[in-house]
């Protein structure tokens, strides 16, 4: 997913550096701070918003707890949240980015959920591999909602119209570059083979690095790759950009949410990282499909299994007990599992998988079978698990976005952009200690 949607992170000082204008936070019901009410915040596309609202209606019917539901796209989400943390008035429960949980936990603003496990939150319902996705220092600061691996999403209809074979799971980055170029020529003026993913850290850069035996970060929270690595990465995408194989930077402004404005749904590109079928397939009449992100020349996928998004509770939640009940509702209640389906990731438990499988759409079943296949390939990679994103990650990610865009817009050379990234990212990671 895009990095520009995140502003510079700083709970202790000048928060929300990026603009939150136009975020469109939408209240869907009223509620206060009493024990029979909760304020719940999340980000997501149309499908996730509808799923949450349906589930929350069921939660209120079953528990009597009213939920003031607030939602938006990712752009500005954490900026608004940071402002509320600084003002001492955060929501009672909110959707947390797995990659940011350590940053927020380090600031001391998240509730250690240990006291609610297993009495209220039945964490043991989840697969063992994902239970610790929200843990920092061995303490649970968030409960995962799903599991998954970032795929490459593509428009199968466009491939068929262009009479170009769809990518195979054995493809490499060289294959990707060739396909993107062929698609751009076949699709015509103003249309491009792929999204520019030079700024996509977890969905593109991380597997590319892991294929080479490196990673974004190490266990000590430092950068685990070199300037030469990043220069090679930027050079790869710059060549595709100059040849017209990938979209111009102006198109990246609509890539942060699963909406009809996304370049893939708008018919402007044929391939993109950052999204699965469950979010995007309902938005188009075209047939979409997914494939593993291009492999390295050694055949490794470089993928890292994630825990989906998390649900976290602020220390200053006015109804932490109710928030814990809502978390457990999402992971344990059959009706909630049905309502949410795959809107927050691949089923994270056998209970969820067994509940959902009979009613899954073709697109959802494809997401599930892809995740199972990718997990098997990850096991074959025999690579170490990816370290938890360290405190300061958000600013480091924003630095990658800035450097990639400086190159894309022709405002900075690759060496200068690489130097800027390392300067800003290392300062962010060191400053968060």
N, C-alpha and C positions, 0 to 999 in steps of 0.2 A: 504494500500500500504506500501511498505517497507520503513524503516527509514534510512537505510544506504545510500540511494541516496541523502541524505541531509547532507551537511557538517556543521561544526560549523558556526553559523551566526554572523556576526559582520560588519556592514556597516562602522563603524567608525575606524576600525583598521585592524588587520591582517585578511583579507577576505579569503574565500574559502579554508578552512582547508582540505577538502576532495579533492581528485584528480579529475580533469576534463578531464584527458586524455581519448581519445577514445569516447568522447561524441557524435561526429559525427554531429555537427551543420552543416546544409546543406542549403546554399543559393539557392533559386529557381528562383529568378529574380533580376534584378538590380534596384537600386533606390537610391536617395540621400536624402538630407534634405530639398529640396524645398517644396513649398506648394502643389505641385502635386505629392508628393511621401511620403512614410511611410516606416519605418522599424518595422516589426512585429515579435515577438518572441513567440514561444509556445513549450510545450512538449506534447508528445503523442505517441501512437502506429501507426501502418500503416494506419488503418482505419481513425483515426483523421487527420493524415497528408494529406491524399488524399482529405478528405472532406474540410479541410481548403483551400487547393490549388484550388479546384474547385470553392469555394465560393469567394476567392480573385480574381480569373479571372473575375467573374461576377461583383464584386465591381469595378474593374478597367474599365471594359466595360461601366458601368453605370455612373461612376464619373470622369473618366480620371485620377484618382489618382493611381499611380503605387505603388506596395508594394514589398519591399525587404523582403521576407519571410524566416525566420530562425527557424529551428526546431530540436528537439533532443528527446531522452528519458528523464526521470526525473533525472536520475543520473547526477549530475554536473550542472543541469540547473540553480539552484539558485546560485551556486558558480560562474558561469560565469557572471550571472546578477549582483551579488554583486561586482565583480571586475569592471564591467562597471559603476555601480553607483559610486564607489569610484573614478573612473577616470573621472567622469562627462560626460560619453558618453553612456547612456543607450539607448535601442531601443525606438522608439516613442510610442509604445503600446506593451503590453505583457500580456500573460496569467498568472494569479495569482492564487496561491493556496488559497482557502477560509480560510484555517486555519492560513495562514501567513499574511493576509492583515493587521491585527492590529500591527504586528511587524514592517512592512514596513511603515505604516502610522505614527507610533510613532517616526520613524527616520526622518520624514519630507521629504521623497523622492517621495511621491505620490501626484498627483494632486487631489484636492477636485473637484469632477465633478459637484457640485451643479450649477455652472454657465452654464452648458450645458444641464441642466434638467429644464423644459421639452422642451426647444427650439430645441435642436439638438438630445438629447437622450430621447426617449419616454419611460421612465421607467415605466409609468403607463400601458404599454402593458403587463407587467409581472404580474403573480399572486401576490396578496398582501403579501402572506407568504414568498416569496423569494426576494422581492424588496430590503429589507434591508440586504441581505446576505453580501454585500460588504461595509456596513456602519460601521464606527468606530466613537464613540462619536457623533452619529447622522449625520455624514457627509459621503456621498458616495465616497469611494475611489476605488470602483470596481463595475462592473455591472455583475450580475450573468448570467450564460449561460443555466442553467438547474436546476432541482431539483432531489433529489434522496435519497435513503437510502441504506446503504451498505448491499448487500446480501451475501450469501454463494453460490458460483458457483460450480457446480458439473458435472462430466462427466456421463451422463445418460447411454451412451453406455457401459461404464465400469461396472456400477452397473448391467446392464442387463446381460453382459457376466459373471459376478460373481454370478448371480442369487441371488442378495441381494436387498431387497426392497429399493427404493429411500427414502430419508428423507422427513418427513411430516412437515408442518409449525407449528405443535404443539411440535416438538422435543425439547429436553433439552440438556444441555451440557453432561450429562451422556449418552444420546442416541448418541450424536456425537462421544464420546470416544469409545463406543461399535462398532459403524459403522466403524470408522477409523481402528480399530484393525481387524475387519472382512475383510475389503477390502484389507488391507496389506497382510493378509494370502492368500486371493484369487488371488491377482494380481501377486504374485511371487516375487522372489528375486530382489532387486534393485528398487522395486516399493512400493509406500506407500499410505495409505488411504487418507492422507491430508497434506496440507502445514503446516509447523510449524508457527502458527500465534501468538506466544508469544510476538513478537515485534510489532504487528499491533495495534496501539493505537486506532484509530478511527473506524476501521472495526471490531474489536474483543474485545479489553480491555474496550473501552468505554461502549458498550452495556452491557457487563458483570458487570461493575461497576454500571451502571444505574439500572440494574435489582435488585441491592442491595440497592437502594436509595442513591447512591453516584454518582460521576462523575470524569472526568479527572481533571477539574479545577472548581473553584468557581467564582463568579462574581468579586471578588477582584484579580483574576489572580493567585491565589495560588493553590497548589495541593489539590484536594478534596477527597483524599483517603489516607489510612494509609500504613505503612510498612507491617503490617499483611495482608492487602488486596493483595498487590503485591506479597508477599511471597506465598500466596495461589494460585495466578494466575500462577506464575512461576512453582510451584510444580505440578499443573495440567498438564502443557505442558511437564514438565520434565518426568513425569510418562509415558506419551504417547510416548515421544522420546525414553525412555529406553525400552519400549515394542515393538518398531518398528512400531507404528501406524502412526507416522508422519515422514516427510522427514528429513534427516540429514541436518545440517547447510550448508554443501557445496552446496546444491541445491538452496539456497536462493539468490545466486548471479544473477539468471536469472528471478527474479520475479518482477522487477521494471517496465517492459514494456510489452504491449500486443503484443508479437511476438511469432514466432514458437519455440523459445527457452524456453518459460515459461514451468515449469514442468508439468502443466496441459495439455498444448498443445502437449508437447513432450511425453505424456503418462506415466510420472513418478509418478504422483499423481492423485487422483480422486476428491478431493475437495480443494477449496481455497477461502480465503476471498480476498477482495480488487478489484474484477472485476465483471462486469456485462456481459450480453450476447452480447450487441451491439459491444463491443470491441473484444471479444474472439471467438464468434461463427464463424465468417468468416475465422478463422485461422485453422479450423479442419473439417474433414469429420465426426467426432463423433457428436452425438447429446448431446448438453449441456443444462442444465436447472439451475434454481436458486431457492433458498429456503431462508426463513428468517434465520438469524443467530440464533443459539440455544437459547432458552428461559431460563429464570431462573426457579427455582423450584416453584416460585410463579406465573408462567405463563406470566410474563411481557417480552416484547421484548427488552426493554431498548434502542431502536433505537432513533436516533436523525436525523431529516430531515435536509439535507444540501442544499446549493445553487449551487451545481456543481462547476465548475471552474469559475473564474472571469476574466474580462478584465480590466486592469488598465493602467493608463497613468502616466509616470514619470513627476515630476516637470520640469525636463530638456528636456522633449520631444521637438523636433524641429518643430513638426507639431501637436500640441494638438487639434486644430480644426479638422484636418483630422482624427486624432485618434478617436475623439468623433463621427464623421460621420461613421467610421468603426464599432464602438461599436453599434450604432443605426442600422446599416445595418444588423448586426447579429441577433438583437432581433426583428426587424420590417419588413425586406424585405422577401417576400414570397420565392423568389428564393434562398436567403441565407438560410432560414429555411429548404428548401428542400435539399440543398447541404450538410448542416451540419447534418441533421437528428438527431440521438441520440448520435453522437460522443462526445458530451460534457455534456451529461446528459439527463434526462427525460424532455420532453417539459415543459418550465417554464411559458407558457401562453396558454390561450384557442386558440389564433390564431395559435400558433405553433402546438398544439395538433390537431386542425381541419385540418391544412394544411398537416400534416404528416400521420395521421391515415390511409387514404385510400391506401397509398403506402408502409406502413411499412412491413418489412419482418416478418415472424413468430417469429423470435428471438426478434426483436424490440418490437413487440406487447406484447410479454411475459414480457419484461422489463417494459413496461408501465403498464400493468395490475398488475405486482408484486408491483410496486411503489404505485399504488392506494390502493392495499390491505394492504401494510405495513403502509401506512399513516393512514388507518382506525384503524390498530392495535395500532399504536402510540397514537392515540386519546383515545383508550380504556385503555392504560397504565396510562393515567392521570398524567404523570410525568412532572416536570418543563422542559421548553426548555433547551437545553444544552447551557451554556454560550459560547460566542465567544472566540475562542482560544486567549490567552493573548500574549502580547509581550514577547519574550523569548521562545515561544512555540517550535520553530524549534530546539533549543538546547536541550530542555526538551525531545522532541521526539527522537532526536539523542541519548540522554542518555538512553532511554528505549531500543533502538536498540542495543546499546553497551552492556548493562547489560544482555539482553536476549541472545546475541551471546556468551558472556563470559560463561554463563551457558551451552549453547548448545554445545560449543566446549570443555567443561570440564575444563575450565581455572579458574573458580571461583565458589564457593559454592553459593547456593541461598541466604543465609543471607548476605554474602559479596556483592553479586551483587545488592541486594535490598538496602543495605547501600550506595553503590556507586551511584545508580540511584538517591536516595533522595538527596544525597549531590550535585550531578551535576545538577539535575533538579531544586532544590531550588535555587542554585546559579544562574542559568540561568534566572529564573523567577524574582528573586530579583534584579539581575543586569540590567534587561531590564526596570526597573521602572524609 
